[in-house]
Amino acid sequence: MNSNIKILSEVDQNILINLVKIHFSAFKKFNLRPWKYKDFIDFLNSGFKVFYYVSEKKILGFIIVNCNLDFIEIITIAIDKPHQRKKIGNSLLQYVINYGRLDKFLYIEVAKNNYGAIDFYKKHGFNICSERKNYYLIHSGKDRGSRIDALIMKLIL
């Protein structure tokens, strides 16, 4: 297992504030509703697993997963913008794959216009298995109020 990856098992205000900032940094170009501190509290209180990547005492990225009886759902992977494309997302994804190593499926929903994420998941063996029309609401910018489709991608473990 990767020693840079930690599991957030209880509410830690400093860590959660960092995760909120990283999520904003990673997804602001898509103009979706930014996640707030309370969103992360809700994930933890609902039993979701939060894994975060630390290097030189700084959090550089994280992944949130929901482990069900017959599948694992990735809620998000977010890497701080300056640290993207440095294999941190690969490390987090591989950690989750190894963590949940059973005869399961791994799912993620990806905005149809998030081409970098779609390519990332395809490179890791995910395939598009479904689509949700008008799933994501544009929260700001010139397209505010419009919606983007989501692609459901699946990896068989």
HELIX and SHEET records of a PDB file:
HELIX    1   1 GLN A   13  PHE A   27  1                                  15    
HELIX    2   2 LYS A   28  PHE A   30  5                                   3    
HELIX    3   3 TYR A   37  ASN A   45  1                                   9    
HELIX    4   4 LYS A   81  HIS A   83  5                                   3    
HELIX    5   5 ILE A   88  TYR A   99  1                                  12    
HELIX    6   6 TYR A  115  LYS A  123  1                                   9    
SHEET    1   A 7 ILE A   5  LEU A   8  0                                        
SHEET    2   A 7 LYS A  49  SER A  55 -1                                        
SHEET    3   A 7 LYS A  58  CYS A  67 -1                                        
SHEET    4   A 7 PHE A  71  ILE A  79 -1                                        
SHEET    5   A 7 PHE A 105  ALA A 111  1                                        
SHEET    6   A 7 ARG A 147  ILE A 156 -1                                        
SHEET    7   A 7 ASN A 127  LEU A 137 -1                                        
END                                                                             
